[in-house]
Amino acid sequence: MPPSHTHEHEHDNSHPAVGIQQQPHPRQHEHKPGSAAAFRWSIVLNSALSGLQLAIGFGFGSLALIGDAVHNLGDVAGLLLGWGAERLSARPASARFTYGYGRSTQLASLVNAVLILMAAAVVIVEALQRLGRPVEMSTGPVAWAAAAGIVVNLLSARLFGHGHQHDLNRRAAVVHLLTDAAVSAAVLGSVLLVSLTGWTVLDSITAIGVGVAVAWSGWSLLKESLAVALDGVPREIDRQTVEATMLELPGVIEVHHLHIWGMSTSQNALTAHIIRTPGAGDDMALLHEAKRRLAALGIAHSTLQLEPPPSLHPADPPS
């Protein structure tokens, strides 16, 4: 057994333990099959939808539909950023960028949030200005365009499947799409009310509601994106659970200098110092078991350093 004061490091999967086959955790796949097609088709569909809604909104006098189109354009820009960032994140690490390009997905999510907030501000300001001067609008074409918005956005969100919950970049794209589907539904509802009552002011009121809803989703995404950019513990990781899992390992009496962060929007990393009772067992076996348990919690990249209890540290040399 190595001396109790020896520090040992275990990095990623460089030296797998004999008899243990460590499978990648489902949350750690950086580039999932079909994601490129999801981004590509969502961009095509939403670009066509935005053009249609802008043309009908300006042509038939619906500010709420124009607001929906503006948000759809934000979708297109966000999807382009997200797609590009995901492609970058799949590139291998280099001598300079030793962690690879995974951070690009985090930056894309941050930019997406800003775009959502900007689109919301434009719609709200314009709607407030139009409250006192409502314009006539033709409800038929606007209703069809709003209905098309619901179908296109729900279909686009469906293309990303169920795996988007564990990737902030893809989740940002789905938030765009689902929010805009709800916006289109609100526009459709207001158009039907206008056609029944003739109160065109409802279009401006709906546009304000649309802007507020869009701003709320953008603000939530901005807060989470900033937390990730500042190396906060990923939302899906419970720090206390991670620490408790490591303390359950044989002979471990303390875990400190514990840091957990996202290397990208879908890959998590951890560093920690582990104090272990001397003679509690094989150190390398402990490290491999720790990595196996951490991978099960969604952390595939870990660096662990073993330390003896403070009472066994060699005395500091005289100064």
N, C-alpha and C positions, 0 to 999 in steps of 0.2 A: 504493500500500500504506500502511496506517496506520502512524504512527510506532511504533518498537519498544517504547516504554514505555507505550503505551496499554493500559489494562485493558478487556477485553471480556467481556461476560456473555451467556450463552445460556440461556434459560429455556424448559423444556418444549418445546412445539411452536408457540410464538407466531409465529415467522417461519420457516417451512419453506424450505429451500434450493430454488432453481429446479431443476426436473428430478428432485427427490428426493421421493418420496411415502413418508412414514414411517408404516408401519402399526403399530397398537398391538400390543405383544407379548402372546402368549397368556396370560402370567401376570398381566397387568395389568388384566384385566376385573374390575371391582369387583362387578358384580351379574350373574351368569350366568343365562341363560334356564333356567327349570325349578328354580332353587334354592329359590324360595318354595314351590313345590309339594312339593319334597323335605322342607323343614322342616315344612310343614303336615301332610303325611301321616305323617311320622315321629312327630310329636307326638300325633296321633290314635291311631295304632297302639300306641305305647308307653304312653299313658295307659290304654287299654283293657287292655293286657297287665299293667300294674302292678296295676290293680284285681283282675284275675283271679288273679294270683299271690299277692297279699296275702290274698285270701279263702281260697284253697286252702292257703296256707302256715299261716295261723292255724287254719283249720278241720281240717287233717289233720296238724299237728304238725311241719312241716319248716322249721327255721331257715335252712337253706341256700336254700330257695326264698324265704323272707322277705327274706334278704339280696339275692337276685337282684332282688326287687321293689323294694327300697330303692334299688338301683343304677339300676333302670329309672326310678324317680321322679327320681333325679338326672339321668338322660337327658332326661326331659321338661323339667325346669327349665333344664338346659343348652341344650336345643334352643330353648326359648322365648327365652332370653337371646341365643343366636346369631342367631336369626331377627330379633329386634328390632334387634340391633347391625348386621346386614347391611343392613336397611332404612335405618337411620340413616346408614350409610356411603355410601349412594347419594344422599343429599341433597347439593345443591350447596353450595359454600363460601359463607360470609357475611362481612360486614365484620369481625366479631369472630373467627369461626372460619375463618381464611383458608385452612387446609388441608382444610376440610370436617370430616366427622365419622368419618373412617376409623378413628381411634383407638378408637372404641366397639367394633369387632370385637376389638381386642387386649384390652380390659378384659373383654369377655365370655369370652374364652378363659381369662383369669386366674381369673375367678369359677368357670368350669366346673371348673378344676383343683381349686380349694378344695372344691367340692361333692363331687367324686369322693373326695377324702381324708376328708372328714367321713363320707360313707356307708361307706367302708371301716372307719373307726374304730368306728362303731356295730356293724357286723356282727362284727368281731373280738372286741370286748368281750363281746357277748352270747354268742358261740360259746364263748369261754373259760369263761364262767359256767355254760353248759349241759353242758360236758364231764363234770362229776361227776354230773349228774342228767339223763341222756338221756330223752327222752319217746317214747312210741309214735307211729307215724305210718302213715298209709295210703299205700302207695307208688303205687297206680294213678293217682289224680288228680294227685299231685305230678309223676309222670313225664310225663303229658300237658301239664301247665302248663310244665314245663321245655322240652319239645319245642316248644311254642308260642313260648317265648322265643327259641329258636334261629331259627325261621322268621321271626318278626317283626323281630328285630334285623338279620338278614342282608338281608332285603327292604328295610328302612329304609336301611341303609348303601348298598345298590345304587341307591337313588333319587338319591343324590348324585353318581353317575357317577364318572369318573376324574379330573375336574378338581380334586378336593378336596386333592390333594397340595400344590398351590401356594397354598393359602389356609389359614392357621392356624385361623381361625374354623370353617370347614367341616371341616377336618381334626380339630378338637376334637370336633365332633359325630360324625364317623365313628369316632373312637377310642372314644367312649362306646358306640356301637352294636356295634362289633366286639368290644370287651371284654366287653360283656354277653352277646353270642352265645356267647363262650367260657365265660363264667360259667354260662350255662344248660346248656351241654354238660357242664360239670363236675357240675352238680347232677343232670342226667339220669343220668350215670354212677354217681354215689353212690347214687341211688335204686334203680337196677338192682342194685347190690351189696347194699343193705339188703334188697331183696326176696329175694335169693338166700341171704343169710347170716343175716338177722335182727339184724345188729349196728347198732342205731340210732345208736350213737356215731359212726358214719361220717358221719352228717348234720352233726354239730358239727365234725368234722375237716374236712369239705368246706367248711363255712362259713368256717372260719379260712383255708383255702387261697383261697377266693373273695375274702375281705377283703384278703389280702396281694397277690393279683394286681391287684385294683382299686386298692389303694394305690400299687403300682408304676407303673401307667399314669398315675395322677393326679400322682405325683411327677415323672415325665418331662415331662408336659404343663405342670406348674407351673414347672419350670426353664426350659423354652423360652418360656413366656409372660412370665416375668420378664425374660428376655434381650431379648425384643422390646419390652417396656414400657420398658426402660432404653436403648433405641435401639442395641441390639447389631446387628452386621451380620446380615442375614437368613440363615437356615440354607442356603438354596439359592444364595446368592451367595458366590463365592470372591474375597476381597479381593485376593489376589495376582494372580489372573487379570485382575481389573478394572484394577489398576495396570499390569500388563504390556501389556494391550490399549491403554491410553492412551500408554504409552511407545513403542509401535510407530508412532504417528502421525508424519507427516513433520516433522522439525525439533524434536520434543519431547525435551528432555534431562532433565527432572525433573518429578515430580508430587508435590505435598505438600499438607498440610491436606486430606487425602482422608477424607471422612466418608460412610458408607453406612448407611442406616437404613430401617425400614419405616414408611411413612406410614399404613398399615393392615396387615391381615394378608395383603393381596394386592397392594399397591402399594409399590414401593421407590423411594427417592430418593437422590441423591448430590450432594455439593458437593466441588469440588477446585480447586486452583490449579495451573496448567500453566506451566512455564518453557519457552520456545521460542526457538530461535536466530533472530535477526532476519534477514529476507530469505528465510526457508525456504518461503514461499508465502503464499497468501491466508489471512488469519486467520479470516474468516467460513467459508470452505470447511472449514478445520480443525475449527471448532466443530461444524458440521453433521455432519461425518464422525464426530467423537467421539460425538455424540449417537446416530447411527445404530448404532455399534458397542455403545454402552452399552445401547441398547434391545434389541439381540440377546442381551445377557447378563441381561435381565430388569429393567433399570433405565430406566423411561420418563420419570422426572422428574429432570433434572440441571441444575445451575448450575455453569458453568465460568468461571474467570477466568484470562486470559492474562497472563503476566508476562515481562519480558525477563530475561536472565541477571543475577545480582547485580552483575557488573562494569559493567553498563550503566545501573544505577539512578542517577538524579541524586544528586549529593552532598547530604548533609544540610545545611540552612542553618546558619550559625553561630549559636550560642546567645547 
